[in-house]
């Protein structure tokens, strides 16, 4: 197929938001324990954090990190995870049927965030606790000193407040799997009261209320409307969560997953604006797309066997990603960028070992999954403003999402540089693409990389950690403001210009 893309420097959607490149660390499986934290590992620092993982996180270019859950947060008592480590209790985590040792908690995690240059986005347990524990955590985390809980933080070895700006009011409260899940009405009332109380302590907090756990939830749409009717004046973001996978060998639909993400965002924004109009409010609620990824959830649910053994840091949700998965991840990230007008924060779920771009082996190496590459390269190259691409490309029919463009793209442009991100969803043929970048004023290509493979199911594993890596797209050329490039079948590409 052939495609043509018009890029106009003036057709700005929104600034590139650094928070689009957020990620997520949950106390789940081996994300924390033997993932980012492993005392005794050859690369561990004095806190027990694996520096090989820190290096990879820095290379990934993730920004805001959501913590400590996820479903985990709905059974969590934050007080368990601070203070002398030897006094911290071991608890049962009902969400993942695991044991939680509490050896890593808020203060340690905040130190880890400093190593990775990341911002903390903290979730409070509104499912099985209440307003006061949320206020207590806020005091512990953010109050400078001179109160019981801020002084406790100081005594625990953290003199400076963590100054957490973004807070999630629970997690996936629409999901029957959530410990303490609620109806939209009950959750909306609870979240409104919690948010109002938290803002009484600090009016500048940025609060995220739970939206739907996916666009296929039976309550999707009505959930957002009801919850926002209660919380509109008190919150700043509504969350979206979405996971995609290939179903029954239908790779064509899977590669078009970004269409669902777009639909999801459209619907949530329309619903939020509808509630805003009803309230005659001038305020806009943004989307925090704070869980998104490829996840082989169906296989996970089918393989889930009830086990009576309560294990600490079991191997859970350790999906190994393919080239096709990386193309989808790259395309989802392009979609988030293209919706930067209203999606101003997002979190790739998750960061290490658990449906993650980074894998580790206890006592052994850490390596990059296929999905690592589109994320890290996009985070590195996207800057300035996102511009709307006009794409002329053939389409194909998908069983799940209807008509899909064979080529999808987004571009960003800054004062002295620009970048174009592309996918070719054609399973068999290369796409020849011309891109009009005259309005960018760029004179040369500084980088052109493509992720593709003759085996779209190729993966990186412990045994072959570099089986899949991006390669230079040697054919990319720029002449008279026209960029020409060939995109291999089922591929993701980035081109940087100056
Ligand atoms: O990211 C894994 C899980 O997916 C999270 O704990 C939960 O919020 C979602 O269902």
Boltz pocket constraint, residues with backbone or C-beta under 6 A from the ligand:
constraints:
  - pocket:
      binder: B
      contacts: [[A, 26], [A, 69], [A, 70], [A, 71], [A, 72], [A, 171], [A, 172], [A, 213], [A, 291], [A, 349], [A, 350]]
      max_distance: 6.0
